[in-house]
Amino acid sequence: MEKEPILGVIGGSGLYEVDGLSEMEEKTIDTPFGAPSGPVVLGTLEGRRVAFLARHGPGHTLSPSEVNYRANIFALRMLGIRHVLSVSACGSLREDYAPGSIVIPNQLFDFTSNRQSSFFEGGLVAHVSVADPFCSDLSNRVTNAIARAGGTVHQGGAYITIDGPRFSTRAESNTFRSWGMSIIGMTTSPEAFLAREAGMCYAVMAHVTDYDVWHISEAPVTVEMVFRILTQNADLAKKAIVELASDLPEGPSCSHRHALRDALTTAAEHIPEETRKRLSLLVDPYLP
């Protein structure tokens, strides 16, 4: 039987593949929530099996609000993956988080609208705890991997997710700063919440590409600016992923695997059969 991948990497803007994979294969996965952004690429990295999924699809064809986040997370869970690393671009809302550095956030503010942020619907209710939305153990391992790869990394800070695809106005950017937000991006919500529902450890490697539009001595963010920094950081990200894959434990490293244990609120006899079947991968261990 093929070994389950130790790590799932969701690549954002500027990271569409992982170098150094051997024994590669592509899997087209159909989930109960539709098709993910593209095929999942499986391969061996430093002797560990890993999986890669391009969040915005092959050729970057999906805008942030067009991504089927539920299908992406569910597809990785169907492969047995328990550790998920999200690689994304972000704008800095702090002077000390400079472009070119990497931030591993420890908090999340969801400022999106009309995104499907839960697997639970159709007669089955779950209230999962996301007080601390990122896995601290995985985040620590990512931080250490980046440092070993030679990058400048900051640990901690609140990540605010906006809908996009446009960038912020100056009024919005300054408001987010006044709220105490540290970085801004377009994809971490609802990814983090879905990963928690799926019993997965989730962390973000956020590449700072700009100062958004609040910084009076810096030019406002542009696509060219974002991709220039991401191109510079691409090798660093790939080296850090190699370091992380070699460091991960085979088994679960925290309690997030059982996030649903006390979250399901619907009595088993009232759950529609079709809904239970749809979510069986997630809920069967916790239902009679």
Disulfide bonds with the S-S distance in Angstrom:
none
